[in-house]
Amino acid sequence: MSISRREIRVKIMQVLYAYEMTGEPIEKVKGDILTNISENDTKVFADDMLKFIVENDEMIEGIIKDKVQHWEIERMAFIDRIILKIGITELLHFAEIPPKVTINEAIDIAKEYCTLNSGKFVNGILDAVHEDLKKSGKLNKTGRGLLNLKKKSANELSGVKKQDASKQKKEISKDDPKEDLKDNTKDTSDKK
């Protein structure tokens, strides 16, 4: 039976929750919760994610604290904090996962397992972390679907349409002198 990345993220969240609550060694908690993962690449993903979070917990907590300056991190919903740790780890350590996928997965998990406003909260924090990583050059993403193409704004698109329309008018007026006269009469009437 194949297990999805979403299900793996939820299992990772459960492992981190149990690890924090019980204080038992991470290997024991992983053994208890990740028993039904048979695929090697899925197991490697889970192991790599958990290892990075446990080894870099202080750094990840620092990133979270930086984004919630007016909050005491201890007052934050515990599951929200775990989901943020998973999301930040994916942004920092998993080059093949697009940032949008990371953020959307975290939002969906937060909506399902946390408080009513957790999705918005997680979205805000991860989006801010993502922007900071991009600005600082620390966002290292590669692979399919990771191109960040600039979408044209409505003004840019309308400017292109206007230019194309005026080019078409000029081409028509070159061919038909009557069209040129029509344009001149319109210009005169508009000025009055």
Secondary structure, 3 states (H helix, E strand, C coil): CCCCHHHHHHHHHHHHHHHHHHCCCHHHHHHHHCCCCCCHHHHHHHHHHHHHHHHCHHHHHHHHHHHCCCCCHHHCCHHHHHHHHHHHHHHHHCCCCCHHHHHHHHHHHHHHHCCCCHHHHHHHHHHHHHHHHHHHCCCCCCCCCCCCCCCCCHHHHHHHHHHHHHHHHHHHHHHCHHHHHHHHHHHHHHHC
